Amino acid sequence: MKKYIESIENITIYFEQEIIPYTTIIKAHQSKDGSIIGDKFFIEKTLYQLNEKLSYIYKATNNELMAKAFEQDIQNWIKSGLEFKPDFINTLENLKAPNNKELVMFVGPVKCPNGPKPTGYFFEAIFAQRYEPQLLNEIEKLLPHPGSGCQSTKLITGSNGVIEGNCIVFFPENISTKEKINNQSFAVFFFNKFQKIWMNETIQRANVLIDQSNWVSTTLTAEECYTVRSIWGYLHDYFHHKGPRPLNENLQSKMNFHSGILEEIKVDCESILTLDKYSLPYKNELLEFVILERLIRYPGQPDALTNFDAGTGYFLFEWLIENGNSLKINKSENLEINFELMLEDITKLVEEIKTIEKIDDDEVYKKSSKALVMKYLPSGKEGNRFSTPTRYRMLSERVVLPAGNLDFKSMSF
């Protein structure tokens, strides 16, 4: 593990006082594609000031290559013109996946999915630390996945793109570059943000829609919640690389809207079934996490009809209602969930999806995936890929939650 000149506490203070204010200024002068609008001379000066501050902290954390990369990227941007989209390819190429307990530091233009609106290639600052729970280490030994790209981290501080709103992941390929980057070697997940999202959004919606008030997941400590969410992240990635059509060997056929819907649901369900199969801890908690996130929170997002994850939730809802025994709408027009029967239902669903994956011909596979998805997911209107199923719309109309972004300036873990 790397040794650092400064303590994490001192780095945090430095980041908040000497780095984030500059990224905030730059962001205020950016358009959605990252280009600068307004006083370019002022932003050029600000970039050089930020470079000096950032160079110190990168070097203090043994990241000399990142310091050089950032300096080269801002020089190239200034030379080509700040009125154009920034190309931070050097920063991207020098960004490495952290080992356990190592720090994660990034400053530059990047998209933050599910962060505050508007979404774009804005300057952000991220400071986190990779932290793998002991139970996750045991699962990694039981189910080794050397190519795992899921990096479980604790967000320590950052700019508003990550410290406000529901962005829990930093994808390096979301860094602004001249050419689009499609390959993904790793992703940094801020799993210590999850509990606040869970308690303030998912459970609040669930309490309105579901005839149940006791959730085992709400009794987890902040550290336990982080552990369970980290396990989910690892197993989700693990199962992407298993089955009849591993994702890494079938990118073209699986980077397709309909097969992608099935892929996401399949790997989540397999994650739950794995904890049950090996009698591992937190099976019931993970079951609640996966099912309620998919069924309740994702479809409740403001951009649901253009949100891929919302599509997975609508599909899962309709499939369970039509084919399962674990989910039903009662006489009071509330949802009832039987989590014991849910294991049987999702086992059936996984097998149905795997049957399609066993089809050798790519085109037939994609057509079969589309047929299954469209059987349950209504077609969209006005350019949307799908629409809200009638039963779901009638249920969700009664949910009214406070608007605005959650704040993560302070976290309990």
Residue pairs with C-beta under 8 A, 6 or more apart in sequence:
1 99
1 100
1 101
1 102
2 61
2 62
2 99
2 102
2 103
3 62
4 11
4 60
4 61
4 62
4 103
5 60
5 61
6 14
6 57
6 60
6 61
8 103
8 129
8 156
11 57
11 60
11 61
11 103
11 127
12 127
12 156
12 157
14 57
15 57
15 125
15 127
15 156
15 157
16 157
18 53
18 57
19 50
19 53
19 54
19 57
19 107
19 125
20 125
20 157
20 158
20 159
22 46
22 49
22 50
22 53
23 50
23 107
23 123
23 124
23 125
23 159
24 159
24 160
25 43
25 46
26 36
26 43
26 46
26 47
26 50
26 123
27 122
27 123
27 124
27 159
29 36
29 37
29 38
29 39
29 42
29 43
30 36
30 37
30 109
30 120
30 121
30 122
30 123
31 37
31 120
32 118
32 119
32 120
32 121
33 85
33 120
33 121
33 176
34 85
34 86
34 109
34 120
34 121
34 122
34 123
34 176
35 82
35 83
35 84
35 85
35 86
36 43
36 82
36 83
37 83
40 82
40 83
43 82
44 78
44 82
47 74
47 77
47 78
48 74
50 74
50 107
51 70
51 71
51 74
54 67
54 70
54 107
55 67
55 70
55 71
57 105
58 64
58 66
58 67
58 70
58 105
59 67
61 103
61 105
63 105
65 94
66 91
66 94
66 95
66 105
68 90
68 94
69 90
69 91
69 93
69 94
70 88
70 90
70 91
70 107
70 108
72 90
73 86
73 87
73 88
73 89
73 90
73 91
73 108
76 87
76 90
77 84
77 86
77 87
77 88
80 87
85 121
85 176
85 178
86 108
86 109
86 121
86 176
87 176
87 177
87 178
88 108
88 109
88 175
88 176
88 177
89 177
89 178
89 179
91 106
91 108
91 175
92 172
92 173
92 175
92 177
92 181
95 106
95 172
95 175
97 149
97 151
97 185
97 186
98 104
98 129
98 130
98 151
98 153
98 188
99 130
100 130
100 131
100 132
101 129
101 130
101 131
102 129
102 130
103 127
103 128
103 129
103 130
104 126
104 127
104 128
104 129
104 130
104 151
104 153
104 170
104 188
105 126
105 127
106 124
106 125
106 126
106 170
107 123
107 124
107 125
107 126
108 123
108 124
108 175
108 176
109 121
109 122
109 123
109 124
109 175
109 176
110 121
110 122
110 124
110 161
110 170
110 174
110 175
110 176
111 119
111 120
111 121
111 171
111 174
111 176
112 119
112 122
112 124
112 161
112 162
112 165
112 167
112 170
112 174
113 119
113 167
113 169
113 171
113 174
114 165
114 166
114 167
114 168
114 301
115 160
115 161
115 162
115 164
115 165
115 166
115 167
116 160
116 161
116 164
116 165
116 405
121 176
122 161
123 159
124 158
124 159
124 161
124 162
125 158
125 159
126 155
126 158
126 159
126 162
126 170
126 188
127 155
127 156
127 157
127 158
128 153
128 154
128 155
128 156
128 158
128 170
128 188
128 190
129 153
129 154
129 156
130 151
130 152
130 153
130 188
131 152
131 153
131 154
131 226
132 152
132 230
133 152
133 223
133 226
133 227
133 230
133 231
135 227
135 231
135 280
135 281
135 282
136 152
136 227
136 230
136 231
136 234
139 231
139 234
139 235
139 280
140 148
140 234
142 278
143 235
143 238
143 274
145 234
145 237
145 238
145 241
147 241
147 248
148 234
148 237
148 238
149 184
149 185
149 186
149 187
149 237
150 186
150 187
150 189
150 233
150 234
150 236
150 237
151 186
151 187
151 188
151 189
152 189
152 191
152 226
152 229
152 230
152 233
152 234
153 188
153 189
153 190
153 191
153 192
154 190
154 191
154 192
154 226
154 411
154 413
155 162
155 163
155 190
155 192
155 193
155 408
155 411
157 163
161 167
162 170
162 190
162 408
163 407
163 408
163 409
164 405
164 406
164 407
164 408
165 405
165 406
166 193
166 197
166 201
166 405
166 406
167 190
168 189
168 190
168 191
168 193
168 194
168 197
169 187
169 188
169 189
169 190
170 187
170 188
170 189
170 190
171 184
171 187
172 181
172 184
172 185
172 186
172 187
173 181
173 182
173 183
173 184
175 181
189 230
189 233
191 226
191 229
191 230
191 233
192 222
192 226
192 411
192 413
193 408
193 411
194 225
194 226
194 229
195 220
195 222
195 225
195 226
195 412
195 413
196 406
196 408
196 411
197 297
197 406
198 217
198 225
198 289
199 218
200 406
201 297
201 300
201 401
201 406
202 292
202 293
202 296
202 297
203 215
203 217
203 218
203 292
204 401
205 296
205 297
205 300
205 399
205 401
206 212
206 215
206 292
206 296
207 213
208 398
208 399
209 296
209 334
209 335
209 395
209 396
209 398
209 399
210 296
210 334
210 335
210 336
210 337
211 330
211 332
211 334
211 335
211 336
212 336
212 337
215 288
216 284
216 285
216 288
217 225
217 228
217 284
217 285
217 288
217 289
220 228
220 285
221 413
222 411
222 412
222 413
223 413
224 282
224 285
225 413
226 413
227 282
228 282
228 285
228 286
228 289
229 289
231 271
231 275
231 282
231 286
232 268
232 271
232 286
232 289
232 290
235 267
235 270
235 271
235 274
236 267
236 268
236 271
237 267
238 271
239 266
239 267
239 270
239 271
239 274
240 246
240 247
240 248
240 263
240 267
241 247
241 248
242 270
243 266
243 354
243 357
244 354
244 357
244 358
245 253
245 254
245 357
245 365
247 254
247 263
250 362
252 362
253 259
253 362
253 365
253 366
254 260
254 263
256 366
256 369
257 308
257 311
257 385
258 366
258 369
258 370
258 372
258 373
258 374
259 365
259 366
259 369
259 370
260 308
261 308
261 311
261 312
261 315
261 369
261 373
261 377
262 353
262 356
262 369
262 372
262 373
264 308
264 309
264 312
265 294
265 312
265 315
265 316
265 349
265 353
266 349
266 350
266 353
266 354
268 290
268 294
269 290
269 346
269 347
269 349
269 350
270 350
271 286
271 290
272 283
272 286
272 287
272 290
272 343
272 346
273 343
273 346
273 347
273 350
274 280
275 281
275 282
275 283
275 286
276 283
276 343
284 339
287 339
287 342
287 343
288 339
291 316
291 337
291 339
291 342
294 309
294 312
294 313
294 316
295 313
295 316
295 317
295 327
296 313
297 313
298 304
298 307
298 309
298 310
298 312
298 313
299 310
299 313
299 314
299 317
299 388
299 392
299 396
300 396
300 399
300 401
301 307
301 309
301 310
303 310
304 310
304 388
305 380
305 384
305 385
305 386
305 387
305 388
306 384
306 385
311 377
311 385
311 386
314 376
314 377
314 378
314 386
314 388
314 389
314 392
315 373
315 376
315 377
316 349
317 327
317 389
317 391
317 392
318 376
318 377
318 389
318 391
318 392
319 349
319 376
320 326
320 327
320 345
321 327
321 328
321 329
321 391
322 376
323 345
323 348
323 349
324 341
324 342
324 344
324 345
324 348
324 349
325 338
325 341
325 344
325 345
326 337
326 338
326 339
326 340
326 341
326 342
326 344
326 345
327 335
327 336
327 337
327 338
327 342
327 345
328 335
328 336
329 335
329 336
329 391
329 395
330 336
333 394
333 395
334 395
335 395
352 372
353 372
356 365
356 368
356 369
356 372
357 365
359 365
359 368
376 389
377 386
377 389
378 386
378 387
378 388
378 389
378 390
379 386
379 387
380 386
380 387
381 387
388 396
